[in-house]
Amino acid sequence: MSDEHRRGPARDAAVVVARDGQGPVAILTADFPRHGGEYLFLPGGRREHGESPEECARRELLEEAGITARQWRPLGTYAITLESTARVHLFEARGLTLGPQQLTPTAGLQALLVAHDRRHRRRPGRTLPPPGWPPRPSPLCPA
């Protein structure tokens, strides 16, 4: 029997690609000792009861990165695993405004805006920081 059957149905999640006008993407960084180091990831998380996928995306972006957005666009939905009924709803957010993170300081998440640069592609499982880290300042990542 799968974990999902023992615990009940898995909750859907939402993930956000938050982009500012110049093209950089809002990402988070945190240390995951159980997984061998520091990783980058997009803001997102599981839906709360009664919450729509977009409401979840908006809440997670605000909580984790301290960012609100004026424009939202659904990009699609995918399965977490073949065994799970939970889905991940992917959104693009634009027209960003930076505010304070809504998480406790012990969460250990740091919000950054990073310009996409092919030179910084990393193989899966590689730790950070990539060359040129930290990223250059941008409107949402002041110096």
N, CA, C and O atoms as a GROMACS GRO file, in nm:
protein
  572
    1MET      N    1   0.084  -0.118   0.000
    1MET     CA    2   0.000   0.000   0.000
    1MET      C    3   0.090   0.125   0.000
    1MET      O    4   0.188   0.130   0.074
    2SER      N    5   0.057   0.222  -0.081
    2SER     CA    6   0.138   0.344  -0.090
    2SER      C    7   0.118   0.433   0.033
    2SER      O    8   0.019   0.419   0.105
    3ASP      N    9   0.212   0.523   0.056
    3ASP     CA   10   0.201   0.619   0.166
    3ASP      C   11   0.074   0.702   0.153
    3ASP      O   12   0.009   0.732   0.253
    4GLU      N   13   0.039   0.739   0.030
    4GLU     CA   14  -0.080   0.820   0.007
    4GLU      C   15  -0.206   0.749   0.056
    4GLU      O   16  -0.294   0.813   0.113
    5HIS      N   17  -0.215   0.618   0.033
    5HIS     CA   18  -0.333   0.543   0.078
    5HIS      C   19  -0.338   0.534   0.229
    5HIS      O   20  -0.447   0.534   0.287
    6ARG      N   21  -0.224   0.525   0.295
    6ARG     CA   22  -0.221   0.516   0.441
    6ARG      C   23  -0.255   0.650   0.506
    6ARG      O   24  -0.324   0.652   0.608
    7ARG      N   25  -0.209   0.762   0.448
    7ARG     CA   26  -0.229   0.894   0.509
    7ARG      C   27  -0.350   0.967   0.455
    7ARG      O   28  -0.388   1.070   0.510
    8GLY      N   29  -0.411   0.918   0.351
    8GLY     CA   30  -0.520   0.989   0.286
    8GLY      C   31  -0.471   1.056   0.160
    8GLY      O   32  -0.351   1.050   0.130
    9PRO      N   33  -0.560   1.120   0.083
    9PRO     CA   34  -0.520   1.178  -0.044
    9PRO      C   35  -0.415   1.289  -0.027
    9PRO      O   36  -0.422   1.370   0.066
   10ALA      N   37  -0.319   1.290  -0.117
   10ALA     CA   38  -0.216   1.394  -0.116
   10ALA      C   39  -0.277   1.526  -0.160
   10ALA      O   40  -0.366   1.530  -0.245
   11ARG      N   41  -0.227   1.635  -0.102
   11ARG     CA   42  -0.276   1.767  -0.140
   11ARG      C   43  -0.199   1.818  -0.261
   11ARG      O   44  -0.078   1.796  -0.274
   12ASP      N   45  -0.269   1.886  -0.350
   12ASP     CA   46  -0.204   1.951  -0.464
   12ASP      C   47  -0.113   2.062  -0.413
   12ASP      O   48  -0.122   2.103  -0.297
   13ALA      N   49  -0.026   2.109  -0.500
   13ALA     CA   50   0.068   2.216  -0.467
   13ALA      C   51   0.068   2.316  -0.580
   13ALA      O   52   0.015   2.291  -0.688
   14ALA      N   53   0.130   2.431  -0.554
   14ALA     CA   54   0.150   2.533  -0.657
   14ALA      C   55   0.294   2.579  -0.651
   14ALA      O   56   0.353   2.588  -0.543
   15VAL      N   57   0.352   2.608  -0.768
   15VAL     CA   58   0.488   2.658  -0.781
   15VAL      C   59   0.483   2.782  -0.869
   15VAL      O   60   0.405   2.787  -0.965
   16VAL      N   61   0.567   2.882  -0.837
   16VAL     CA   62   0.561   3.011  -0.905
   16VAL      C   63   0.694   3.045  -0.972
   16VAL      O   64   0.800   3.040  -0.910
   17VAL      N   65   0.686   3.081  -1.101
   17VAL     CA   66   0.798   3.142  -1.172
   17VAL      C   67   0.768   3.292  -1.169
   17VAL      O   68   0.689   3.342  -1.248
   18ALA      N   69   0.833   3.363  -1.076
   18ALA     CA   70   0.809   3.507  -1.058
   18ALA      C   71   0.920   3.583  -1.129
   18ALA      O   72   1.037   3.572  -1.093
   19ARG      N   73   0.882   3.661  -1.232
   19ARG     CA   74   0.980   3.731  -1.315
   19ARG      C   75   0.959   3.881  -1.307
   19ARG      O   76   0.846   3.929  -1.311
   20ASP      N   77   1.071   3.954  -1.296
   20ASP     CA   78   1.058   4.100  -1.301
   20ASP      C   79   1.071   4.147  -1.446
   20ASP      O   80   1.093   4.064  -1.535
   21GLY      N   81   1.058   4.275  -1.470
   21GLY     CA   82   1.056   4.330  -1.606
   21GLY      C   83   1.184   4.311  -1.684
   21GLY      O   84   1.180   4.312  -1.807
   22GLN      N   85   1.297   4.294  -1.617
   22GLN     CA   86   1.425   4.277  -1.685
   22GLN      C   87   1.458   4.131  -1.712
   22GLN      O   88   1.561   4.102  -1.773
   23GLY      N   89   1.373   4.037  -1.667
   23GLY     CA   90   1.396   3.897  -1.694
   23GLY      C   91   1.444   3.812  -1.578
   23GLY      O   92   1.426   3.691  -1.584
   24PRO      N   93   1.504   3.868  -1.472
   24PRO     CA   94   1.546   3.780  -1.362
   24PRO      C   95   1.427   3.709  -1.297
   24PRO      O   96   1.314   3.758  -1.300
   25VAL      N   97   1.455   3.594  -1.240
   25VAL     CA   98   1.353   3.510  -1.178
   25VAL      C   99   1.375   3.507  -1.028
   25VAL      O  100   1.489   3.495  -0.982
   26ALA      N  101   1.266   3.519  -0.951
   26ALA     CA  102   1.274   3.508  -0.805
   26ALA      C  103   1.290   3.362  -0.768
   26ALA      O  104   1.207   3.279  -0.804
   27ILE      N  105   1.395   3.331  -0.696
   27ILE     CA  106   1.418   3.196  -0.648
   27ILE      C  107   1.453   3.201  -0.500
   27ILE      O  108   1.484   3.307  -0.446
   28LEU      N  109   1.447   3.086  -0.437
   28LEU     CA  110   1.481   3.075  -0.296
   28LEU      C  111   1.604   2.987  -0.283
   28LEU      O  112   1.631   2.902  -0.368
   29THR      N  113   1.677   3.008  -0.177
   29THR     CA  114   1.790   2.923  -0.146
   29THR      C  115   1.782   2.884   0.000
   29THR      O  116   1.744   2.965   0.085
   30ALA      N  117   1.816   2.761   0.029
   30ALA     CA  118   1.816   2.711   0.166
   30ALA      C  119   1.910   2.592   0.175
   30ALA      O  120   1.936   2.523   0.076
   31ASP      N  121   1.960   2.569   0.294
   31ASP     CA  122   2.048   2.457   0.319
   31ASP      C  123   1.964   2.335   0.354
   31ASP      O  124   1.877   2.342   0.441
   32PHE      N  125   1.990   2.225   0.288
   32PHE     CA  126   1.922   2.099   0.313
   32PHE      C  127   2.028   1.994   0.348
   32PHE      O  128   2.069   1.918   0.261
   33PRO      N  129   2.072   1.989   0.474
   33PRO     CA  130   2.180   1.898   0.513
   33PRO      C  131   2.151   1.751   0.479
   33PRO      O  132   2.242   1.677   0.441
   34ARG      N  133   2.025   1.709   0.491
   34ARG     CA  134   1.990   1.569   0.458
   34ARG      C  135   2.011   1.538   0.312
   34ARG      O  136   2.026   1.422   0.274
   35HIS      N  137   2.013   1.642   0.227
   35HIS     CA  138   2.030   1.622   0.083
   35HIS      C  139   2.167   1.667   0.035
   35HIS      O  140   2.192   1.671  -0.085
   36GLY      N  141   2.256   1.702   0.128
   36GLY     CA  142   2.394   1.727   0.090
   36GLY      C  143   2.431   1.870   0.059
   36GLY      O  144   2.537   1.891  -0.001
   37GLY      N  145   2.353   1.970   0.095
   37GLY     CA  146   2.400   2.106   0.072
   37GLY      C  147   2.290   2.207   0.049
   37GLY      O  148   2.174   2.187   0.084
   38GLU      N  149   2.331   2.316  -0.012
   38GLU     CA  150   2.243   2.428  -0.040
   38GLU      C  151   2.183   2.411  -0.178
   38GLU      O  152   2.251   2.372  -0.273
   39TYR      N  153   2.053   2.441  -0.188
   39TYR     CA  154   1.983   2.425  -0.316
   39TYR      C  155   1.902   2.550  -0.348
   39TYR      O  156   1.862   2.625  -0.260
   40LEU      N  157   1.880   2.570  -0.477
   40LEU     CA  158   1.789   2.673  -0.527
   40LEU      C  159   1.656   2.607  -0.560
   40LEU      O  160   1.652   2.492  -0.604
   41PHE      N  161   1.548   2.680  -0.539
   41PHE     CA  162   1.419   2.627  -0.578
   41PHE      C  163   1.322   2.743  -0.597
   41PHE      O  164   1.345   2.854  -0.549
   42LEU      N  165   1.214   2.716  -0.668
   42LEU     CA  166   1.110   2.815  -0.692
   42LEU      C  167   1.015   2.822  -0.573
   42LEU      O  168   0.994   2.721  -0.505
   43PRO      N  169   0.958   2.940  -0.545
   43PRO     CA  170   0.859   2.950  -0.438
   43PRO      C  171   0.739   2.861  -0.467
   43PRO      O  172   0.695   2.850  -0.582
   44GLY      N  173   0.687   2.798  -0.365
   44GLY     CA  174   0.570   2.713  -0.383
   44GLY      C  175   0.547   2.625  -0.262
   44GLY      O  176   0.628   2.622  -0.170
   45GLY      N  177   0.436   2.555  -0.264
   45GLY     CA  178   0.402   2.465  -0.154
   45GLY      C  179   0.265   2.405  -0.173
   45GLY      O  180   0.198   2.426  -0.274
   46ARG      N  181   0.224   2.330  -0.073
   46ARG     CA  182   0.096   2.258  -0.078
   46ARG      C  183  -0.024   2.350  -0.053
   46ARG      O  184  -0.016   2.447   0.022
   47ARG      N  185  -0.135   2.316  -0.119
   47ARG     CA  186  -0.258   2.391  -0.102
   47ARG      C  187  -0.319   2.367   0.035
   47ARG      O  188  -0.312   2.257   0.089
   48GLU      N  189  -0.377   2.472   0.089
   48GLU     CA  190  -0.453   2.460   0.213
   48GLU      C  191  -0.598   2.428   0.178
   48GLU      O  192  -0.641   2.452   0.065
   49HIS      N  193  -0.673   2.375   0.275
   49HIS     CA  194  -0.812   2.336   0.253
   49HIS      C  195  -0.893   2.454   0.198
   49HIS      O  196  -0.890   2.563   0.254
   50GLY      N  197  -0.965   2.431   0.088
   50GLY     CA  198  -1.052   2.531   0.029
   50GLY      C  199  -0.982   2.634  -0.057
   50GLY      O  200  -1.047   2.725  -0.109
   51GLU      N  201  -0.853   2.623  -0.073
   51GLU     CA  202  -0.774   2.721  -0.148
   51GLU      C  203  -0.764   2.678  -0.294
   51GLU      O  204  -0.743   2.560  -0.324
   52SER      N  205  -0.780   2.774  -0.386
   52SER     CA  206  -0.762   2.744  -0.528
   52SER      C  207  -0.612   2.735  -0.558
   52SER      O  208  -0.531   2.783  -0.478
   53PRO      N  209  -0.574   2.675  -0.671
   53PRO     CA  210  -0.432   2.672  -0.706
   53PRO      C  211  -0.370   2.811  -0.713
   53PRO      O  212  -0.258   2.830  -0.665
   54GLU      N  213  -0.439   2.910  -0.772
   54GLU     CA  214  -0.382   3.044  -0.780
   54GLU      C  215  -0.371   3.109  -0.642
   54GLU      O  216  -0.272   3.177  -0.614
   55GLU      N  217  -0.470   3.089  -0.556
   55GLU     CA  218  -0.462   3.142  -0.420
   55GLU      C  219  -0.341   3.083  -0.346
   55GLU      O  220  -0.272   3.153  -0.273
   56CYS      N  221  -0.317   2.955  -0.367
   56CYS     CA  222  -0.201   2.889  -0.307
   56CYS      C  223  -0.072   2.952  -0.360
   56CYS      O  224   0.019   2.982  -0.282
   57ALA      N  225  -0.064   2.972  -0.490
   57ALA     CA  226   0.056   3.031  -0.551
   57ALA      C  227   0.081   3.171  -0.495
   57ALA      O  228   0.195   3.205  -0.460
   58ARG      N  229  -0.022   3.252  -0.487
   58ARG     CA  230  -0.009   3.388  -0.432
   58ARG      C  231   0.039   3.385  -0.287
   58ARG      O  232   0.128   3.461  -0.249
   59ARG      N  233  -0.020   3.296  -0.205
   59ARG     CA  234   0.017   3.286  -0.064
   59ARG      C  235   0.162   3.240  -0.049
   59ARG      O  236   0.237   3.297   0.030
   60GLU      N  237   0.202   3.139  -0.124
   60GLU     CA  238   0.338   3.085  -0.113
   60GLU      C  239   0.442   3.187  -0.158
   60GLU      O  240   0.548   3.198  -0.096
   61LEU      N  241   0.414   3.262  -0.264
   61LEU     CA  242   0.509   3.364  -0.310
   61LEU      C  243   0.527   3.472  -0.204
   61LEU      O  244   0.638   3.518  -0.180
   62LEU      N  245   0.418   3.513  -0.142
   62LEU     CA  246   0.425   3.614  -0.036
   62LEU      C  247   0.497   3.560   0.088
   62LEU      O  248   0.586   3.625   0.142
   63GLU      N  249   0.458   3.441   0.133
   63GLU     CA  250   0.518   3.385   0.254
   63GLU      C  251   0.668   3.359   0.237
   63GLU      O  252   0.748   3.400   0.320
   64GLU      N  253   0.703   3.291   0.129
   64GLU     CA  254   0.841   3.247   0.113
   64GLU      C  255   0.936   3.354   0.061
   64GLU      O  256   1.052   3.359   0.102
   65ALA      N  257   0.887   3.440  -0.028
   65ALA     CA  258   0.975   3.539  -0.091
   65ALA      C  259   0.941   3.682  -0.055
   65ALA      O  260   1.020   3.772  -0.083
   66GLY      N  261   0.824   3.707   0.007
   66GLY     CA  262   0.784   3.843   0.038
   66GLY      C  263   0.746   3.921  -0.085
   66GLY      O  264   0.759   4.044  -0.088
   67ILE      N  265   0.698   3.852  -0.188
   67ILE     CA  266   0.668   3.916  -0.317
   67ILE      C  267   0.519   3.905  -0.346
   67ILE      O  268   0.458   3.799  -0.327
   68THR      N  269   0.461   4.015  -0.394
   68THR     CA  270   0.326   4.014  -0.450
   68THR      C  271   0.338   4.044  -0.599
   68THR      O  272   0.437   4.102  -0.643
   69ALA      N  273   0.238   4.002  -0.675
   69ALA     CA  274   0.241   4.022  -0.820
   69ALA      C  275   0.106   4.072  -0.868
   69ALA      O  276   0.002   4.034  -0.816
   70ARG      N  277   0.110   4.159  -0.970
   70ARG     CA  278  -0.013   4.212  -1.030
   70ARG      C  279  -0.070   4.120  -1.137
   70ARG      O  280  -0.192   4.113  -1.156
   71GLN      N  281   0.016   4.048  -1.207
   71GLN     CA  282  -0.028   3.965  -1.319
   71GLN      C  283   0.005   3.819  -1.292
   71GLN      O  284   0.117   3.787  -1.252
   72TRP      N  285  -0.093   3.732  -1.314
   72TRP     CA  286  -0.077   3.588  -1.292
   72TRP      C  287  -0.123   3.514  -1.416
   72TRP      O  288  -0.224   3.547  -1.477
   73ARG      N  289  -0.046   3.411  -1.453
   73ARG     CA  290  -0.082   3.330  -1.569
   73ARG      C  291  -0.055   3.184  -1.538
   73ARG      O  292   0.058   3.149  -1.503
   74PRO      N  293  -0.155   3.096  -1.549
   74PRO     CA  294  -0.130   2.953  -1.529
   74PRO      C  295  -0.047   2.899  -1.646
   74PRO      O  296  -0.075   2.929  -1.762
   75LEU      N  297   0.055   2.819  -1.614
   75LEU     CA  298   0.142   2.762  -1.716
   75LEU      C  299   0.114   2.615  -1.743
   75LEU      O  300   0.154   2.561  -1.845
   76GLY      N  301   0.044   2.550  -1.650
   76GLY     CA  302   0.013   2.409  -1.668
   76GLY      C  303   0.014   2.335  -1.536
   76GLY      O  304   0.041   2.393  -1.430
   77THR      N  305  -0.017   2.207  -1.543
   77THR     CA  306  -0.024   2.123  -1.426
   77THR      C  307   0.047   1.992  -1.457
   77THR      O  308   0.037   1.940  -1.568
   78TYR      N  309   0.118   1.940  -1.357
   78TYR     CA  310   0.185   1.812  -1.376
   78TYR      C  311   0.171   1.727  -1.250
   78TYR      O  312   0.141   1.779  -1.143
   79ALA      N  313   0.193   1.597  -1.264
   79ALA     CA  314   0.183   1.504  -1.151
   79ALA      C  315   0.312   1.507  -1.071
   79ALA      O  316   0.421   1.518  -1.127
   80ILE      N  317   0.298   1.497  -0.937
   80ILE     CA  318   0.416   1.491  -0.851
   80ILE      C  319   0.492   1.362  -0.878
   80ILE      O  320   0.613   1.364  -0.899
   81THR      N  321   0.422   1.250  -0.877
   81THR     CA  322   0.479   1.120  -0.914
   81THR      C  323   0.370   1.041  -0.984
   81THR      O  324   0.253   1.079  -0.980
   82LEU      N  325   0.408   0.933  -1.047
   82LEU     CA  326   0.309   0.848  -1.113
   82LEU      C  327   0.218   0.778  -1.014
   82LEU      O  328   0.105   0.742  -1.048
   83GLU      N  329   0.265   0.757  -0.892
   83GLU     CA  330   0.188   0.688  -0.790
   83GLU      C  331   0.091   0.779  -0.715
   83GLU      O  332  -0.002   0.730  -0.650
   84SER      N  333   0.110   0.910  -0.721
   84SER     CA  334   0.032   1.004  -0.641
   84SER      C  335  -0.078   1.068  -0.724
   84SER      O  336  -0.064   1.088  -0.845
   85THR      N  337  -0.188   1.101  -0.658
   85THR     CA  338  -0.295   1.175  -0.724
   85THR      C  339  -0.274   1.326  -0.712
   85THR      O  340  -0.347   1.404  -0.773
   86ALA      N  341  -0.173   1.368  -0.633
   86ALA     CA  342  -0.147   1.511  -0.615
   86ALA      C  343  -0.086   1.569  -0.743
   86ALA      O  344  -0.010   1.503  -0.814
   87ARG      N  345  -0.122   1.693  -0.768
   87ARG     CA  346  -0.072   1.764  -0.886
   87ARG      C  347   0.001   1.890  -0.842
   87ARG      O  348  -0.024   1.943  -0.734
   88VAL      N  349   0.090   1.938  -0.929
   88VAL     CA  350   0.158   2.066  -0.907
   88VAL      C  351   0.108   2.161  -1.015
   88VAL      O  352   0.114   2.131  -1.134
   89HIS      N  353   0.057   2.277  -0.972
   89HIS     CA  354   0.006   2.379  -1.062
   89HIS      C  355   0.115   2.486  -1.075
   89HIS      O  356   0.157   2.546  -0.976
   90LEU      N  357   0.160   2.508  -1.197
   90LEU     CA  358   0.270   2.602  -1.222
   90LEU      C  359   0.213   2.734  -1.273
   90LEU      O  360   0.130   2.737  -1.364
   91PHE      N  361   0.260   2.845  -1.214
   91PHE     CA  362   0.213   2.979  -1.250
   91PHE      C  363   0.331   3.071  -1.280
   91PHE      O  364   0.440   3.055  -1.226
   92GLU      N  365   0.306   3.166  -1.370
   92GLU     CA  366   0.400   3.276  -1.393
   92GLU      C  367   0.341   3.400  -1.326
   92GLU      O  368   0.222   3.430  -1.342
   93ALA      N  369   0.425   3.472  -1.253
   93ALA     CA  370   0.384   3.596  -1.187
   93ALA      C  371   0.470   3.709  -1.240
   93ALA      O  372   0.592   3.695  -1.250
   94ARG      N  373   0.406   3.822  -1.274
   94ARG     CA  374   0.478   3.941  -1.322
   94ARG      C  375   0.422   4.064  -1.252
   94ARG      O  376   0.320   4.057  -1.184
   95GLY      N  377   0.490   4.178  -1.270
   95GLY     CA  378   0.449   4.300  -1.202
   95GLY      C  379   0.476   4.286  -1.053
   95GLY      O  380   0.385   4.305  -0.972
   96LEU      N  381   0.598   4.253  -1.018
   96LEU     CA  382   0.634   4.215  -0.881
   96LEU      C  383   0.660   4.335  -0.791
   96LEU      O  384   0.712   4.437  -0.834
   97THR      N  385   0.623   4.319  -0.664
   97THR     CA  386   0.653   4.416  -0.559
   97THR      C  387   0.711   4.339  -0.442
   97THR      O  388   0.653   4.239  -0.398
   98LEU      N  389   0.824   4.384  -0.392
   98LEU     CA  390   0.891   4.317  -0.282
   98LEU      C  391   0.845   4.373  -0.148
   98LEU      O  392   0.836   4.494  -0.131
   99GLY      N  393   0.817   4.285  -0.055
   99GLY     CA  394   0.783   4.319   0.082
   99GLY      C  395   0.855   4.220   0.173
   99GLY      O  396   0.943   4.148   0.127
  100PRO      N  397   0.819   4.217   0.300
  100PRO     CA  398   0.886   4.124   0.391
  100PRO      C  399   0.836   3.981   0.373
  100PRO      O  400   0.720   3.958   0.341
  101GLN      N  401   0.927   3.885   0.394
  101GLN     CA  402   0.888   3.745   0.397
  101GLN      C  403   0.790   3.725   0.511
  101GLN      O  404   0.797   3.795   0.612
  102GLN      N  405   0.699   3.630   0.496
  102GLN     CA  406   0.597   3.602   0.597
  102GLN      C  407   0.631   3.478   0.680
  102GLN      O  408   0.548   3.432   0.759
  103LEU      N  409   0.751   3.424   0.664
  103LEU     CA  410   0.791   3.304   0.737
  103LEU      C  411   0.868   3.340   0.862
  103LEU      O  412   0.916   3.453   0.877
  104THR      N  413   0.881   3.244   0.951
  104THR     CA  414   0.964   3.266   1.069
  104THR      C  415   1.111   3.263   1.027
  104THR      O  416   1.145   3.194   0.931
  105PRO      N  417   1.198   3.336   1.096
  105PRO     CA  418   1.340   3.337   1.060
  105PRO      C  419   1.403   3.197   1.062
  105PRO      O  420   1.500   3.173   0.991
  106THR      N  421   1.349   3.107   1.142
  106THR     CA  422   1.406   2.973   1.150
  106THR      C  423   1.379   2.890   1.025
  106THR      O  424   1.437   2.782   1.009
  107ALA      N  425   1.293   2.937   0.936
  107ALA     CA  426   1.266   2.863   0.813
  107ALA      C  427   1.391   2.854   0.726
  107ALA      O  428   1.406   2.758   0.650
  108GLY      N  429   1.481   2.952   0.736
  108GLY     CA  430   1.608   2.945   0.665
  108GLY      C  431   1.603   2.970   0.517
  108GLY      O  432   1.697   2.936   0.446
  109LEU      N  433   1.496   3.030   0.467
  109LEU     CA  434   1.486   3.059   0.324
  109LEU      C  435   1.536   3.199   0.296
  109LEU      O  436   1.507   3.292   0.371
  110GLN      N  437   1.610   3.214   0.188
  110GLN     CA  438   1.654   3.345   0.145
  110GLN      C  439   1.603   3.367   0.003
  110GLN      O  440   1.624   3.284  -0.085
  111ALA      N  441   1.534   3.479  -0.019
  111ALA     CA  442   1.480   3.511  -0.152
  111ALA      C  443   1.583   3.588  -0.231
  111ALA      O  444   1.648   3.679  -0.179
  112LEU      N  445   1.599   3.552  -0.358
  112LEU     CA  446   1.694   3.617  -0.448
  112LEU      C  447   1.628   3.637  -0.583
  112LEU      O  448   1.533   3.567  -0.618
  113LEU      N  449   1.681   3.733  -0.660
  113LEU     CA  450   1.644   3.744  -0.801
  113LEU      C  451   1.769   3.713  -0.881
  113LEU      O  452   1.873   3.776  -0.862
  114VAL      N  453   1.758   3.616  -0.968
  114VAL     CA  454   1.874   3.571  -1.044
  114VAL      C  455   1.844   3.579  -1.192
  114VAL      O  456   1.740   3.530  -1.238
  115ALA      N  457   1.934   3.641  -1.267
  115ALA     CA  458   1.919   3.647  -1.412
  115ALA      C  459   1.953   3.511  -1.471
  115ALA      O  460   2.049   3.447  -1.429
  116HIS      N  461   1.874   3.467  -1.566
  116HIS     CA  462   1.901   3.340  -1.633
  116HIS      C  463   2.026   3.356  -1.718
  116HIS      O  464   2.035   3.448  -1.800
  117ASP      N  465   2.119   3.268  -1.699
  117ASP     CA  466   2.244   3.272  -1.775
  117ASP      C  467   2.285   3.128  -1.799
  117ASP      O  468   2.305   3.052  -1.704
  118ARG      N  469   2.299   3.089  -1.924
  118ARG     CA  470   2.332   2.950  -1.956
  118ARG      C  471   2.463   2.904  -1.892
  118ARG      O  472   2.480   2.785  -1.868
  119ARG      N  473   2.554   2.996  -1.866
  119ARG     CA  474   2.682   2.958  -1.806
  119ARG      C  475   2.662   2.902  -1.666
  119ARG      O  476   2.750   2.833  -1.616
  120HIS      N  477   2.549   2.931  -1.601
  120HIS     CA  478   2.529   2.890  -1.462
  120HIS      C  479   2.447   2.763  -1.450
  120HIS      O  480   2.406   2.727  -1.340
  121ARG      N  481   2.422   2.695  -1.560
  121ARG     CA  482   2.349   2.569  -1.551
  121ARG      C  483   2.434   2.470  -1.472
  121ARG      O  484   2.555   2.462  -1.490
  122ARG      N  485   2.369   2.396  -1.387
  122ARG     CA  486   2.438   2.298  -1.304
  122ARG      C  487   2.379   2.160  -1.329
  122ARG      O  488   2.261   2.146  -1.361
  123ARG      N  489   2.462   2.061  -1.313
  123ARG     CA  490   2.413   1.924  -1.322
  123ARG      C  491   2.333   1.893  -1.196
  123ARG      O  492   2.362   1.948  -1.090
  124PRO      N  493   2.233   1.806  -1.205
  124PRO     CA  494   2.154   1.770  -1.086
  124PRO      C  495   2.246   1.720  -0.974
  124PRO      O  496   2.343   1.648  -0.998
  125GLY      N  497   2.211   1.759  -0.852
  125GLY     CA  498   2.286   1.714  -0.736
  125GLY      C  499   2.408   1.797  -0.703
  125GLY      O  500   2.471   1.775  -0.600
  126ARG      N  501   2.443   1.894  -0.788
  126ARG     CA  502   2.558   1.980  -0.759
  126ARG      C  503   2.517   2.083  -0.656
  126ARG      O  504   2.402   2.128  -0.654
  127THR      N  505   2.609   2.120  -0.570
  127THR     CA  506   2.578   2.220  -0.469
  127THR      C  507   2.610   2.358  -0.521
  127THR      O  508   2.673   2.374  -0.625
  128LEU      N  509   2.566   2.458  -0.447
  128LEU     CA  510   2.586   2.597  -0.482
  128LEU      C  511   2.696   2.652  -0.396
  128LEU      O  512   2.735   2.582  -0.302
  129PRO      N  513   2.749   2.767  -0.416
  129PRO     CA  514   2.702   2.865  -0.512
  129PRO      C  515   2.765   2.846  -0.650
  129PRO      O  516   2.876   2.795  -0.661
  130PRO      N  517   2.693   2.887  -0.755
  130PRO     CA  518   2.748   2.882  -0.890
  130PRO      C  519   2.846   2.996  -0.910
  130PRO      O  520   2.855   3.085  -0.825
  131PRO      N  521   2.921   2.996  -1.020
  131PRO     CA  522   3.011   3.107  -1.049
  131PRO      C  523   2.936   3.239  -1.050
  131PRO      O  524   2.824   3.246  -1.101
  132GLY      N  525   2.996   3.344  -0.996
  132GLY     CA  526   2.932   3.475  -0.995
  132GLY      C  527   2.835   3.495  -0.882
  132GLY      O  528   2.763   3.595  -0.880
  133TRP      N  529   2.828   3.403  -0.787
  133TRP     CA  530   2.736   3.414  -0.674
  133TRP      C  531   2.792   3.510  -0.573
  133TRP      O  532   2.913   3.503  -0.549
  134PRO      N  533   2.718   3.599  -0.510
  134PRO     CA  534   2.574   3.616  -0.526
  134PRO      C  535   2.541   3.689  -0.654
  134PRO      O  536   2.628   3.750  -0.716
  135PRO      N  537   2.412   3.684  -0.696
  135PRO     CA  538   2.373   3.752  -0.820
  135PRO      C  539   2.387   3.902  -0.806
  135PRO      O  540   2.388   3.959  -0.697
  136ARG      N  541   2.398   3.965  -0.922
  136ARG     CA  542   2.407   4.112  -0.921
  136ARG      C  543   2.276   4.171  -0.869
  136ARG      O  544   2.170   4.110  -0.887
  137PRO      N  545   2.280   4.287  -0.804
  137PRO     CA  546   2.157   4.347  -0.751
  137PRO      C  547   2.055   4.376  -0.861
  137PRO      O  548   2.091   4.405  -0.976
  138SER      N  549   1.930   4.368  -0.825
  138SER     CA  550   1.822   4.402  -0.916
  138SER      C  551   1.716   4.477  -0.833
  138SER      O  552   1.731   4.489  -0.711
  139PRO      N  553   1.610   4.528  -0.898
  139PRO     CA  554   1.510   4.603  -0.822
  139PRO      C  555   1.453   4.529  -0.702
  139PRO      O  556   1.417   4.594  -0.604
  140LEU      N  557   1.445   4.395  -0.706
  140LEU     CA  558   1.390   4.321  -0.594
  140LEU      C  559   1.497   4.259  -0.507
  140LEU      O  560   1.466   4.192  -0.408
  141CYS      N  561   1.622   4.278  -0.542
  141CYS     CA  562   1.733   4.222  -0.465
  141CYS      C  563   1.834   4.334  -0.445
  141CYS      O  564   1.939   4.334  -0.510
  142PRO      N  565   1.806   4.430  -0.357
  142PRO     CA  566   1.894   4.547  -0.342
  142PRO      C  567   2.033   4.508  -0.293
  142PRO      O  568   2.051   4.404  -0.230
  143ALA      N  569   2.129   4.593  -0.323
  143ALA     CA  570   2.267   4.569  -0.282
  143ALA      C  571   2.282   4.578  -0.133
  143ALA      O  572   2.391   4.560  -0.080
   0.00000   0.00000   0.00000
